[in-house]
Amino acid sequence: MEWLRVLLSVVYYVVCDATVTKFTRYPVTVTSHSREEMVKVTGKCVANAVPTQSEAPTGFCTSSGRWNHLIGECACKPGYTTDSLKGEDKCVGNYQCAIRCNGVVRGR
């Protein structure tokens, strides 16, 4: 009778960690097999933000696991502002605009 012996097998991947920068969210991304190749990833705007250009923001995940060459960005929609006190890439409702925004009185 033959016995199959399996020793420990470890598989690991180098990844670019999930990050949020310039109001754009990039997911955890597995790097390329090649040292010279980068993985192109389309970013998504955080809640209450929109792309500043016609194309969605993109980033490139390098083989060393770092984000590089981030192209484009998102910005807060009208009526929202950055939460600069907390230093987060997050768009929160602007109280002043909630009362009067773009010349239109709201809540009446």
C-alpha positions as CSV (number, residue, x, y, z in Angstrom):
1,M,0.0,0.0,0.0
2,E,1.4,3.4,-1.0
3,W,1.0,6.3,1.3
4,L,0.8,9.8,0.1
5,R,2.8,12.1,2.2
6,V,2.1,15.8,1.9
7,L,4.5,18.1,3.6
8,L,3.7,21.7,4.3
9,S,3.1,23.8,1.2
10,V,3.0,27.5,1.6
11,V,1.7,29.8,-1.1
12,Y,1.9,33.6,-0.8
13,Y,1.2,36.5,-2.9
14,V,2.7,40.0,-3.0
15,V,-0.2,42.5,-3.0
16,C,-0.8,46.2,-3.0
17,D,-2.9,47.0,0.1
18,A,-6.3,48.6,-0.2
19,T,-6.0,52.3,0.0
20,V,-8.0,55.5,-0.3
21,T,-6.3,58.6,-1.8
22,K,-7.6,61.7,-3.5
23,F,-11.2,60.5,-2.6
24,T,-10.5,57.3,-4.7
25,R,-10.6,53.8,-3.3
26,Y,-8.3,51.1,-4.7
27,P,-8.8,47.5,-3.6
28,V,-6.3,44.9,-2.5
29,T,-4.6,43.8,-5.7
30,V,-2.3,40.9,-6.4
31,T,0.9,42.0,-8.2
32,S,2.1,40.7,-11.6
33,H,4.4,37.7,-12.0
34,S,6.8,39.9,-13.9
35,R,9.1,42.4,-12.2
36,E,8.7,44.9,-15.0
37,E,4.9,44.7,-15.4
38,M,2.4,46.7,-13.3
39,V,-1.3,45.8,-12.8
40,K,-3.7,48.5,-13.9
41,V,-6.6,49.0,-11.6
42,T,-9.6,51.3,-12.0
43,G,-10.3,53.2,-8.8
44,K,-13.8,54.0,-7.4
45,C,-14.8,57.3,-5.9
46,V,-15.7,57.3,-2.2
47,A,-19.3,58.0,-1.2
48,N,-20.5,61.5,-2.3
49,A,-17.6,62.0,-4.7
50,V,-17.3,62.0,-8.5
51,P,-14.3,61.8,-10.9
52,T,-12.8,65.1,-11.8
53,Q,-12.2,63.9,-15.4
54,S,-14.3,62.1,-17.9
55,E,-12.4,58.8,-17.2
56,A,-12.4,57.0,-13.9
57,P,-9.2,57.3,-11.9
58,T,-6.6,54.5,-12.4
59,G,-3.6,53.3,-10.4
60,F,-0.9,50.8,-11.1
61,C,0.2,48.1,-8.6
62,T,3.9,47.4,-8.9
63,S,5.6,44.0,-8.4
64,S,7.0,45.3,-5.1
65,G,3.4,45.8,-3.7
66,R,3.3,49.6,-3.9
67,W,0.7,51.8,-5.7
68,N,2.4,54.0,-8.3
69,H,1.4,56.3,-11.2
70,L,-2.1,57.2,-9.8
71,I,-3.9,59.0,-12.7
72,G,-7.0,61.1,-12.1
73,E,-8.8,61.7,-8.9
74,C,-12.3,62.2,-7.4
75,A,-13.7,65.3,-5.7
76,C,-16.6,65.9,-3.4
77,K,-20.0,66.5,-5.1
78,P,-21.7,69.9,-4.6
79,G,-23.1,70.1,-1.1
80,Y,-20.3,68.0,0.3
81,T,-16.9,68.9,1.7
82,T,-13.8,67.1,2.9
83,D,-13.6,66.1,6.5
84,S,-10.3,67.9,6.8
85,L,-10.3,68.0,10.7
86,K,-10.0,64.2,10.7
87,G,-7.6,64.1,7.7
88,E,-9.7,61.5,5.9
89,D,-10.5,61.2,2.2
90,K,-14.2,61.3,3.0
91,C,-17.0,63.7,1.7
92,V,-19.4,64.8,4.3
93,G,-22.6,66.9,4.1
94,N,-21.9,70.6,4.2
95,Y,-24.3,72.3,6.7
96,Q,-24.3,75.6,4.9
97,C,-25.1,74.0,1.6
98,A,-27.8,71.9,3.2
99,I,-29.6,75.2,4.0
100,R,-28.9,77.0,0.8
101,C,-27.1,75.4,-2.2
102,N,-26.8,76.7,-5.8
103,G,-29.3,79.5,-5.0
104,V,-32.1,77.1,-4.1
105,V,-33.5,77.1,-0.5
106,R,-33.9,73.5,0.7
107,G,-36.3,72.1,3.2
108,R,-39.2,74.4,2.2
